[in-house]
Amino acid sequence: MKAVCIGEALIDFKAVGDLLFQGYLGGSPFNVAIAAARLGARVSFLSQLSEDAFGLRLRRHLETNGIDTGLLCYSSAPTTLAFVEELGGEESFQFLANGSADTLFDPRPRPRLPEDTGLIHFGSISLLAEPAAGSIVDIVRQHRHAITVFDPNVRPALISDRKRYLETLPLWLELSRVVKLSSQDLRWLDDRPVEAVTSEWFELGVEAVLVTHGSDGARAYLANGVRASAPGVKVDVVDTVGAGDTFSGALLARLASRDRTSLPEDDQEWSEMLRFAVAAAAVNCSRAGTDPPMRDEVESLLGDQQG
């Protein structure tokens, strides 16, 4: 079955020195689509790209990675630009997104996804601006038969009204069967114990919550009571940008390979999926920028870990 990733596509400018930045193709849903495709999934990407030089590069990268671009919309508005800098051990983000192509995404009528769509990934900063946010919610809502995967990918610097964001969160959760987020995201959203938070989300219809813990691996909490985990994988870290997106892409690839719209129910299968996704994220961290691995790279790393 096919996976569809919906949301922003932009250019990340990574700080490499005093007012020096290296540009990378990016955007969380865009990165997820690339990762899933490289790891074997059939993927479509749905967004609005600019007709500027950056937008052309984004489209070419999608096509080079075998991603279906037939759902894309186009606009004369500029591409969103993001500036990423490490400050005090944490990534700091600055976005130039007002009036950009992806934030103005508003297709009329709303597109119908391919009939074989079994997975939909949405979230990130594309839900922070209208009309894109409302458009994405509409599209996800009309395709509830699929496994919907939501990643809030919280960027506090872009959320001017935290109270309003948290009031909207239940709407996105109600559309989601799987929620993937980092431990930092979870703390920002709700600082209560994870079991208390996930129990409330399960009442909204979420079936699985996956929490990534950086070098400490990842954990899964299921509505049926199952718990699973995978340890971190040691690599020489070059850059952590895109690690979470690569994890999500690996998750999509593994779910797509099952070719069914039901989720795993036992801890062993979830642990194996988490282990694969953690290893994929680790490979990404071993090189500069967001550069998700191919399947054989992940399998090689897992084999080395077992050895």
N, C-alpha and C positions, 0 to 999 in steps of 0.2 A: 504494500500500500504506500501511497505518497504522503510526504510531509510537506506542509505549507508553513513558512515562517512569515509573519506579518510585522512590519514596523520600520524603524528608521534605518537609513543607510547614509553614512557620513564619512568625513575624512578626519582621522585622529592625527593630531600633531603632537608627537612625543618629544618632551624636552631632552636635549642631548648636550646642553651647555648654556652659557649665559645668553639668553634670548635666541638660542638656536634650537630649531625644532625639525624633526624628521617626520614626514607625512606617511600615513598608513591608511589603507582602505579599511573602513570599520562601521560601527554601529552594532549594537548587541544582536538584534535579530538577523542582520546581515552576516555577522560572524557565525551565528548558530547555523545558518543555512549552509555556509561554506564548510563548517566542521562536519555537519551531518552528511553532506554530499561526499566529502573526501573519505568518510568512514563507511560508505556503501549505500546510503539511503537515496531514494528518488525524491528530489526536493524541488518545490516551486517557491519563488520569493515574490511577495506582494507588498508593494510600496509605491511611492511616487518619487521618481528620480528627476533631478534637474537635467536640462539639456546643455548645461555648461560642461567644461572640460572634465571636472571632477565626476559629474554624473555619468559621462561616457566611460570613464575609467572604471567606475563601480559596475556598470552593466557588463563591460568586457570581462571583468573578473568573475562575475556570476556565470557568464557563458563559458569561460575557460574552465571552470570547475564543474561543468555539466549541469548547471541549475536551470530549470525552466523559467524563462523570463516573460512568458506570454501573458502573465497577469499584470505586469507592470504598467503604471501610468507615468506620464511625463509632463513636465512643467518648465516654463521659462524662469521660474523662481530659482534662487541660488541653492547650492548644496550646503547643508549644515556643516560647520567646522567645529571641531572639539580640540581643546588644548589640554594635554595631560602632563602633569609634572609631579614628581615624588617629593613630598614635603613631610619631614618628620617620620619617615618610614611608611607613609600612606599616600595613595594617589589623590591628587587634587585635580578637579576638572573645571574647565571654563568652556562654555558653549556659545557659539554664534549661530542662533537658530531662529530668531524672529523672522517670520515671512519666508522661511526656507521651504523647499519643495516637499520634503517629507512631512513637515508639520501641517501643510495645506492639503494633505491627502484627503479627498472627499469624493470618491467616485459615485456617480449617479447614472443608472441604478447601481446598487451594491452588487459587486461581482459574485457569481456563483462559482465555488471552487470545483475542481475536477471531481468527477463521481468517485474516483478511487482514493480520494483524500481520507486518510484515517488518522492523521495527526496534525494538530494546529499548534504552533508556538506563537505566543504573543507576550507583550509586556514592555518593560524598560521605559525610556524617556518618551517614546511615542504616545504614551498615555497621559502625558503632562500638558499637551497643547491641543486645542481644538482648531480645525475640525477633525484632525487625525484621530484623536482619542475616541470620539463618538463613532467615527466610521469603523474603526477596528472592533469596537464593542458590537456594533450591528452585525458585522461579518461573522464574528465568532458566534454570536447568538443564533444565527440562522444555520449554523453547522454543528449543532450540539451532538450529532451522532459520532463525531470524531473524538479521539483522546485529545483534550485541550490541555496544553502545558503552559502555565503562567510563571514568568520570572519577573518580579518587580524591579530587579536591578536598581535598587534605590540610589539616587544621586541627591543627597540632602541639599547641596548647593543650588539645585534647580527647583526645589520644592519650596515655594515662597509661603505656602499656607499648609503647614503640617496637619492641622486639625481637619481641613477639608480633604486632604489626601487620605487620611485615615477613615474619614466618613465614606469615601468612595471605594476604599479597599474591599468591603464586602461584596460590592457589585462585581468586581473582577474575580473574586474568589468563587462566587456563585456560578460563574462561567467556566470554572476550572476543575478538572479532574486530578491534575497533578500540579503541585506548586514546587518550584525549585528556587531556592534562595540561599544566600550566604549567611553565615552566622552573624556577620555585621548587619546585614539587611534585617535579620530577625530581631536583633537587639533594638534597632531603630524603630521598627514597627511596633514591637511589644516586648518589654523587658521582663515579662513574667517567665516562669519556667516553661520550657518548650512543650511539655506535655499539656499544660493548661492552654497554651495558644493553639496547638494542633487540635485539641478536642473541640474547640469552638469552630475552627475551620472545617472540621469533619461534619459538623452540624449544618454547614452551609452547602454541603455536597462534595467537598474535596475528598478524594479517595487516598491520596498519597502526598506527603510533604517530604521533600528531599533537602537536606541542609548540608552545604559544603563548609568545611573547616580548614581551608587552605592546605598547608603541609600535613595536617592531621587527618586528611581524608574526608569522608562524607558519611552521613547517616540517613536512613529512611524511616519514616513513621507512617504506618498505614491505618486506615480507618477500621480495618478488621482486627487490629491489635498486633499485627506482625511488626517486628522491628528488625532492621538490617543495617549493616555498616561495612565500610571498607577502609583499610588504613591508608595513610599517605604513601606516595611513591617518591623515593629520593632521586633527585636529579640536580645537576648544576644549574641553578636558576639564573637566567639572563634577564627575563622580563616577565612580569605576572599579568600584563595586560592581555585580556581575552581568555584567561584561564577558565573563568566561570562560563563564558559562552561556549568554549570548547567542550566543557563538561556537559552542557545542555545539548550540544550537537551530537555528542556520543550517546547520550540518553535517547535522543530521537532515533538515531541509527539502530540502536538495539531494540527499541520498541517497534520500529518499522519492520525489522527482520522477523518479528513474531507473526506479522501479517494478520493481526486480529485487533479489534477495538476494545478488548477487555484487558485489564491490567494483570500482571502476575500477582499471585496470592500468597506465595511462600517466601520465606526469608532467603532461601538459597538462591533463587533466581534474581531477587533484588540485590543480594550481595554481589553476585557476578556482574550485574549491570553496573552497580556502583564502582566496582573494581575496574571495569573497563573504562568508565567515564573518568575516574580519578587518574588513571594512567594516561589517557588522552590529554587531559589538562596538564599533566606533568610534562609531557613532550612539548606542548605549546610553550610552557614556561622555560624550556631549555634553549629558546631562540628569541630573537628580538621581534617585537610587535606581535600582533595576532597572526599566527601562522599554524593553524590546526594541522595535525598529522594525518597521514594516510593509515589505513587499517593495519598494514604490515608493520608500521613503526610502533603502533600500540602493542601489537601481539609480540613483537620483539622485546619491548621493554618488560612486558608481563612475563615473558619467558626468562629474561635475565633475573627478574625478581624472584622467580621460583627457584632458579638455579642457585 
